[in-house]
Amino acid sequence: MQVAERMGVTNVALSQHINGNPSVQTLERIAQAIGCDVSELFDPLPPTIRCPKCNTEIVLNPEERKI
C-alpha cells in the first residue's frame, strides 16, 4: 500500500506536502502511514559536502564554527 493511500490523499497532494513546508500534523500523518516516529523523518547526521576537485567528503558541523 502506498503512503498517499494510507493517508487518504492523492500522490500529487502528498508530493505537494513533502516539497512544500509540511505542517507538524502532516509530518505526523506521514510518519503514522509508514510506521515510524516523526523524529525518524529527519536525518540526525551532520550534513556533508564533497570537494569538487578531489571528491573528499567534508562533514559540516555548525557547532565548531567560530565567529
KOLDRENSE-237144 format. One record per residue (C-alpha): residue in three letters; x, y, z; residue number from 1. Coordinates in pm, whole numbers. Layout:
N
R   resn       xx       yy       zz   resi
R    ala        X        Y        Z    NUM
...
//
This chain:
67
R   resn       xx       yy       zz   resi
R    met        0        0        0      1
R    gln      134      345      -88      2
R    val      188      622      166      3
R    ala      -60      856       -7      4
R    glu     -328      586        1      5
R    arg     -266      520      371      6
R    met     -301      894      437      7
R    gly     -617      918      228      8
R    val     -469     1173      -14      9
R    thr     -357     1168     -376     10
R    asn        4     1121     -481     11
R    val        4     1481     -605     12
R    ala     -118     1612     -268     13
R    leu      146     1411      -82     14
R    ser      416     1542     -317     15
R    gln      300     1899     -259     16
R    his      314     1847      118     17
R    ile      662     1697      105     18
R    asn      806     1954     -136     19
R    gly      644     2248       39     20
R    asn      665     2333      406     21
R    pro      474     2048      572     22
R    ser      296     2115      898     23
R    val      361     1911     1209     24
R    gln       23     1746     1157     25
R    thr      121     1641      804     26
R    leu      455     1504      926     27
R    glu      271     1307     1195     28
R    arg       35     1161      934     29
R    ile      325     1063      708     30
R    ala      510      901      999     31
R    gln      198      709     1100     32
R    ala      143      595      740     33
R    ile      493      450      713     34
R    gly      505      321     1070     35
R    cys      775      533     1226     36
R    asp      825      816     1474     37
R    val      825     1172     1336     38
R    ser     1185     1217     1450     39
R    glu     1290      938     1213     40
R    leu     1184     1153      917     41
R    phe     1483     1379      986     42
R    asp     1845     1286      929     43
R    pro     2032     1313     1261     44
R    leu     2372     1309     1093     45
R    pro     2552     1635     1018     46
R    pro     2529     1742      653     47
R    thr     2820     1672      423     48
R    ile     2954     1816      100     49
R    arg     3213     1684     -146     50
R    cys     3515     1877     -267     51
R    pro     3469     1936     -642     52
R    lys     3844     1891     -703     53
R    cys     3935     1580     -501     54
R    asn     3588     1440     -415     55
R    thr     3675     1426      -44     56
R    glu     3370     1421      183     57
R    ile     3363     1716      424     58
R    val     3139     1695      732     59
R    leu     2977     2026      819     60
R    asn     2949     2089     1191     61
R    pro     2795     2427     1278     62
R    glu     2888     2380     1647     63
R    glu     3256     2407     1556     64
R    arg     3208     2731     1367     65
R    lys     3397     3019     1524     66
R    ile     3274     3371     1476     67
//
